[in-house]
Structures are given as structure tokens and as C-alpha cells.
Amino acid sequence: MYCLQGWLTYKIMWKIRILNSCNG
């Protein structure tokens, strides 16, 4: 459960990083 939550958090952060990169 903890590992899954960490993976989801990592995936979300990765997605946000791409969005910020495109906007920046």
C-alpha cells in the first residue's frame, strides 16, 4: 500500500514536471 502510494506520488510529480517544462 505504501509503495503503491509512493509510486502514484512519483507519477504525479513526473507529470507536473512535464507540464511545468512545457509551460516554461
Backbone as ProteinMPNN parsed JSONL, in Angstrom:
{"seq_chain_A": "MYCLQGWLTYKIMWKIRILNSCNG", "coords_chain_A": {"N_chain_A": [[0.844, -1.197, 0.0], [1.869, 1.254, 0.89], [4.027, 1.446, -0.854], [2.684, 1.56, -3.268], [1.319, 3.96, -3.001], [3.471, 5.704, -2.921], [4.433, 5.333, -5.487], [2.365, 6.356, -7.039], [2.48, 9.004, -6.219], [5.008, 9.697, -7.192], [4.542, 9.411, -9.925], [2.644, 11.416, -10.355], [4.142, 13.694, -9.696], [6.035, 13.541, -11.702], [4.453, 13.972, -13.928], [3.557, 16.581, -13.432], [5.978, 17.883, -13.58], [6.583, 17.672, -16.284], [4.498, 19.185, -17.363], [5.137, 21.693, -16.288], [7.558, 22.059, -17.55], [6.789, 22.263, -20.205], [5.241, 24.568, -20.094], [7.134, 26.362, -19.221]], "CA_chain_A": [[0.0, 0.0, 0.0], [2.757, 2.41, 0.987], [4.806, 1.505, -2.09], [1.773, 1.985, -4.331], [1.068, 5.391, -2.803], [4.701, 6.39, -3.31], [4.537, 5.272, -6.944], [1.384, 7.313, -7.569], [3.008, 10.35, -5.956], [6.117, 9.905, -8.129], [3.959, 9.577, -11.252], [2.013, 12.74, -10.393], [5.212, 14.694, -9.715], [6.652, 13.463, -13.028], [3.514, 14.593, -14.859], [3.59, 18.023, -13.167], [7.278, 18.382, -14.056], [6.479, 17.809, -17.744], [3.621, 20.329, -17.623], [5.895, 22.906, -15.983], [8.59, 22.184, -18.565], [6.127, 22.742, -21.425], [4.828, 25.954, -19.859], [8.331, 27.167, -19.043]], "C_chain_A": [[0.882, 1.251, 0.0], [3.556, 2.582, -0.314], [3.94, 2.014, -3.228], [1.523, 3.48, -4.228], [2.292, 6.197, -3.249], [4.842, 6.425, -4.829], [3.578, 6.27, -7.58], [1.901, 8.733, -7.385], [4.13, 10.678, -6.938], [5.576, 10.169, -9.528], [3.336, 10.957, -11.401], [3.086, 13.826, -10.489], [5.871, 14.731, -11.094], [5.777, 14.163, -14.051], [3.536, 16.114, -14.684], [4.886, 18.618, -13.71], [7.226, 18.589, -15.567], [5.618, 19.025, -18.08], [4.375, 21.63, -17.383], [6.958, 23.141, -17.049], [7.98, 22.742, -19.85], [5.738, 24.212, -21.268], [6.043, 26.861, -19.79], [9.099, 27.266, -20.33]], "O_chain_A": [[0.671, 2.178, -0.782], [3.738, 3.695, -0.807], [4.393, 2.803, -4.057], [1.515, 4.187, -5.235], [2.157, 7.246, -3.879], [5.308, 7.414, -5.394], [3.93, 6.95, -8.544], [1.779, 9.566, -8.283], [4.202, 11.792, -7.457], [6.078, 11.04, -10.239], [3.478, 11.599, -12.442], [2.953, 14.767, -11.271], [6.222, 15.799, -11.597], [6.276, 14.86, -14.934], [3.533, 16.853, -15.669], [4.89, 19.73, -14.238], [7.765, 19.572, -16.077], [5.958, 19.805, -18.969], [4.27, 22.566, -18.176], [7.234, 24.285, -17.413], [8.581, 23.591, -20.508], [5.888, 25.003, -22.199], [5.994, 28.003, -20.248], [10.147, 27.91, -20.375]]}, "name": "protein", "num_of_chains": 1, "seq": "MYCLQGWLTYKIMWKIRILNSCNG"}
